[in-house]
Amino acid sequence: MDRIWQRLESAAKLFLVFVMGGALSYAGAFPFKPYLHNAFQGTAAVTTQVLTAFNICGSDIWYDPKPVGRAGLATGVTVSKPGHDEQGLVLATIGQTAKLLNRKGDIVHEWQRPYGDLPVANGPVGSIIPENLLYWQRAVVLPDGDLIVMINSNCLSPDGLAIARLDKDSTVKWVRHGHYNHDFDLGPDGNIYVLWQQPVASVPTRYAASLDTPLLDEGIEIISPDGKSLKRTSILEAFAKSTYSSIIESAVTMGDAKPGDRMHNNNVDVVSPAQVARLPGAKAGDVLISLRDVGALATFDVAAEKITWAMRGPWLMQHDPDILPNGNVLLFDNHGDWAKDGGSRILEVDPATGAQVWQYPAKDRPASEGELWSAIRGEQMLLANGNILVNETQGSRMLEVTRTHEIVWEYRCPFTLAASPDMRCNIMSTRPYAVNELPFLKSLPTKSAEAIPRTNFSTLD
């Protein structure tokens, strides 16, 4: 009988949220205002909001370790060998928190602010999104302890909820609500270059014969350090008037794609003067983008609103391309390791020739070396010591690997969901720091050894 009442209650709530979503769409309230231009996309938006509100779509932010064969695995710091960055820190976004961890697995500092506590949060629909579907997708900590954070939820279309700036005590300095998603980067002037999505009612003339609506446009918005929008540009328009326009026409709808999500940009890195030498046509101040669903990397001149360089390569569904000091590009290749049935790998490529320079795991690795797998997300970054820090998002771990393919440090996410303690965490994003990059840490109260939250030596059971 209790189950029957629970199902009736869920059905009533589902109907209420659907009506609410329709009302918001009709009224033009965020996040439905753009959909008045496209009824089909509006319906998709209401549907995804309903699915999100009641977890019908599921969550890949938290996982149950038992059915996926991870029971009995140790969590926290599980590998620590000579040669890793022992003094380094790692900022990890987990659920609606950002945790600054040392290499022993201790939490040095933490930021947390539930989405519903943000000023002018996303109306009645956003306020009832379950905790297990909300997450901080990306975060960057500044020298004074301020945190720039991007907030998202599963199943949204268009993607993204907000970007905000918090101080070291998690007090909100400003927040911008909107469909900001996947990635952002800081320019040398402190401006924030952030990705956005929105539906379009019509496509550029160049694509009139090949692309149909519903279609999600994507672009770069520049936001000032105090939260003001300075410029907003369209990637779709930029490609349409470039010599690389045919790349967009090769877009395919992947199995997990949302309606109209044909490009799926997942990266923005501001190109520095030292990085332009081997990117043909690129210049300092351009941004490096990554269109997952067309398998393309490109540089985007935000000021001139044009694509200056693009290439496709031996990767599939890629994430997080980084320009290395040697001019090569390092990226997380989610499905391109054909030697291992389309597994994941870290791939270094020469952008001038497309040649594969290096990969992890090694191409001809023995079975004992282990595998890398994250169907979506995933990232890597070159460390000062020459090693690579990897975030295997759906493997729930970070690892530091050498150029000779040795794992010298590994951290498996140990945290649980407050509402469901049996659910363990995936790590949405990571960013390494040296202690001297964060002088605000000197002003924090000194913690006793007993007060430091330890995350190592726990076990999945």
C-alpha positions, 0 to 999 in steps of 0.5 A, spaced: 500 500 500 505 504 501 508 503 494 502 505 491 501 511 495 508 513 493 507 512 486 501 516 486 504 521 489 510 521 484 505 521 479 501 528 482 508 531 483 510 529 475 504 532 473 505 539 477 512 540 475 510 539 467 504 544 468 509 548 471 514 547 466 509 549 461 507 555 464 514 558 465 515 556 457 509 560 456 511 566 460 518 566 457 521 565 464 528 562 465 530 557 462 524 557 457 524 564 454 528 562 448 524 556 446 518 560 444 521 561 437 521 553 437 515 549 439 519 542 438 525 545 442 520 548 448 517 541 449 524 538 449 526 543 454 519 542 459 520 534 458 528 534 460 526 539 466 521 534 468 525 528 467 531 532 471 526 534 477 524 526 478 531 523 477 527 519 471 533 520 467 538 517 472 545 520 475 552 519 473 554 524 478 554 519 483 554 511 483 552 505 487 559 501 487 556 494 488 552 493 481 558 495 477 564 491 480 567 496 484 566 493 491 572 492 495 576 497 492 580 502 497 578 509 496 582 515 497 590 515 496 591 508 493 598 509 490 603 514 492 610 512 489 617 516 489 616 521 483 609 524 484 608 531 485 608 530 493 607 538 495 602 539 489 594 541 491 588 538 487 582 542 486 576 537 485 569 538 484 565 533 487 557 534 487 556 541 489 562 542 493 570 544 491 575 540 495 582 543 495 586 536 496 593 535 498 597 529 496 596 525 502 588 526 501 587 531 506 582 536 505 586 543 505 580 547 504 573 547 501 567 551 498 560 549 498 553 552 496 547 549 494 544 551 488 537 553 491 541 558 496 544 562 490 540 569 489 534 568 484 535 561 483 532 557 477 525 558 479 520 553 482 523 548 477 530 549 479 529 549 487 526 542 486 532 538 482 534 533 487 541 533 490 544 527 486 543 531 479 546 537 481 553 538 480 559 543 480 562 542 473 568 546 473 571 551 478 578 555 478 580 558 485 584 565 485 590 567 489 585 570 494 581 564 495 575 566 491 572 561 487 569 561 480 564 555 479 560 553 474 553 549 476 549 544 472 544 539 472 543 532 469 538 532 463 538 539 461 537 542 454 540 547 453 545 545 458 547 549 464 544 553 470 549 558 472 556 561 473 558 564 480 563 567 484 564 565 491 569 568 496 573 563 500 568 562 505 563 560 500 559 567 500 556 569 494 559 575 490 555 574 484 551 569 480 549 569 473 544 564 471 544 562 464 546 556 460 553 556 461 556 549 461 562 544 460 568 549 461 571 556 462 578 559 462 581 566 465 584 571 460 590 574 462 586 580 464 582 576 469 576 576 464 572 569 464 571 566 457 565 561 458 561 556 454 554 557 453 548 554 449 541 556 446 536 554 441 536 558 434 530 559 430 533 559 423 540 556 421 545 561 417 544 561 410 551 557 409 547 551 412 540 552 410 540 545 406 544 541 411 542 543 418 535 543 420 532 546 427 531 544 432 538 546 433 543 548 439 547 554 437 554 555 442 558 560 443 563 564 448 561 569 452 566 574 456 564 576 463 568 581 467 571 579 474 565 582 477 560 578 473 558 583 467 557 580 460 562 584 456 561 580 449 557 574 446 559 570 440 556 565 436 561 559 434 555 556 429 556 563 425 563 563 426 564 557 422 559 558 417 563 564 414 570 560 415 573 556 410 572 550 415 564 551 415 564 543 412 566 541 419 559 542 422 555 539 416 559 532 418 555 533 425 552 526 427 547 525 433 550 521 438 546 516 442 546 520 448 545 527 444 539 531 446 535 534 441 539 539 436 545 538 440 550 537 434 556 540 435 557 539 443 563 544 445 566 542 451 572 546 451 575 553 452 582 555 453 585 562 452 591 561 447 597 565 450 603 568 446 607 562 447 602 557 445 601 560 438 607 557 434 604 551 431 597 552 431 596 555 424 593 561 423 592 562 431 594 568 435 594 570 442 587 571 445 584 566 441 580 560 444 581 553 443 575 549 443 573 542 442 567 540 438 565 533 441 560 531 436 564 533 430 571 530 432 574 537 431 579 542 435 579 549 432 581 556 434 576 561 435 578 569 434 573 572 439 574 579 437 573 578 430 568 572 431 571 567 426 574 560 426 582 561 425 584 554 424 581 547 425 583 540 425 580 533 426 584 527 428 585 520 431 580 521 436 573 520 438 568 524 443 574 528 445 575 532 451 579 537 454 585 539 449 591 542 452 596 546 448 603 543 451 609 547 451 612 544 445 606 546 441 603 539 441 596 538 443 594 533 449 587 531 450 582 526 453 580 521 447 574 518 450 572 512 445 578 512 440 583 507 443 581 502 437 586 497 440 582 496 446 575 496 443 574 503 443 577 505 450 579 511 453 586 514 452 590 520 453 593 522 446 598 527 444 598 529 437 602 534 433 597 539 430 601 541 424 601 534 422 596 530 425 601 525 428 600 521 434 606 523 439 604 519 445 598 516 449 597 513 455 595 507 457 601 505 452 599 502 445 602 495 446 601 495 454 600 488 457 594 487 461 597 488 467 598 495 466 590 497 467 585 501 462 582 507 462 575 509 461 570 514 461 565 514 456 563 522 457 567 527 461 575 526 463 581 531 463 588 531 463 593 536 465 601 537 464 604 538 471 611 542 472 614 535 473 613 533 466 608 528 469 600 528 467 595 528 472 588 525 469 581 525 471 578 519 469 571 521 471 567 515 470 572 511 473 571 515 480 579 516 480 585 521 479 592 519 477 598 521 476 602 518 470 609 518 468 611 519 460 613 511 461 606 510 463 607 508 470 602 510 475 605 514 481 599 517 484 592 515 485 586 517 488 579 514 488 573 518 490 571 516 497 565 521 498 558 519 499 551 523 497 548 525 504 541 523 502 544 516 500 550 514 503 551 508 499 552 512 493 559 514 491 562 520 488 565 521 481 570 527 480 567 532 475 573 536 474 580 537 477 585 543 477 592 542 480 596 548 484 602 549 487 602 552 494 605 558 492 599 560 487 594 560 493 597 565 498 590 565 501 592 559 505 596 562 509 591 566 512 587 560 514 586 558 521 591 552 523 588 545 523 590 540 528 592 533 525 586 530 528 581 536 525 584 535 518 579 530 514 582 524 512 580 521 505 584 515 504 584 508 507 577 507 506 574 502 502 568 501 498 563 496 501 
